[in-house]
Amino acid sequence: MSVSESKKKDTTTEEKIKAAAKTVFYKKGFTATRTRDIAEEAGLNLALLNYYFRSKAKLFEIIMVETFAGFVGSVKIILNDDKTSLQQKVEIIADRYIDFIIAEPEIPTFILTEIRNNPDGLLKRLPIREILNDSVFIKQFQESVQKKIISEPNPLHFLMNLLGLVIFPFIAKPIVMGSRNLKTEEFHLLMQERKKKIPIWINTMFMTV
């Protein structure tokens, strides 16, 4: 086997382990996950997993940072697009993240759990303050406040309400589905309806005109 083939094989195995770890960590969280669970999900023996990633903690850190970086990175692109208005940004966030969470339903609970368990560590790894404070979104928001288009001067209320409207139904999914005996397909249709309703609700809450 050539050197290049060996490297390709190594990379493939590493990615396979990471994909398995993501699946298990998303479902169980860090504490309840065993390295054996990840090895079984990946279809590999435990010794090989330990060869690539020396500890569960190290593997978890990689998955956690990649998950948050992907989530925050895409938000950064939306918030810094100077070609879209504040209203359009709301529509884009509602549309993209509802689809994103439908495709990755375990992510909201995973993110909330890790924010609660290690908020300082996450802030050190992810420049959330810089992303928000220096964004086009903040400038547009402040301009809208000055022009009295938005009644609420604190952008955090705006963002918290927007993200809450997008994310909370997925966190409360068992309760939402159980309250009306919904099937998964019906729940997904309900979330698709929210794409159009969320921008309307945000306008009602914050816009003066």
Buried (B, 14 or more C-beta within 10 A) or exposed (E): EEEEEEEEEEEEBEEBBBEBBBBBBBBBBBEEBEBEBBBBBBEBEEEEBBEBBEEBEEBBBBBBBEBBEEBBEBBBEBBBBEEBEBBEBBBBBBBBBBBBBBEBBBBBBBBEBBEEEBEEEBEEBBEBEEBBEBBBBBEBBEEBBEEEBBEBEEBEEBBEBBBEBBBEBBBEBEEBBEEEEBEEEEBBEBBEEBBEEBBEBBBEBBBEE
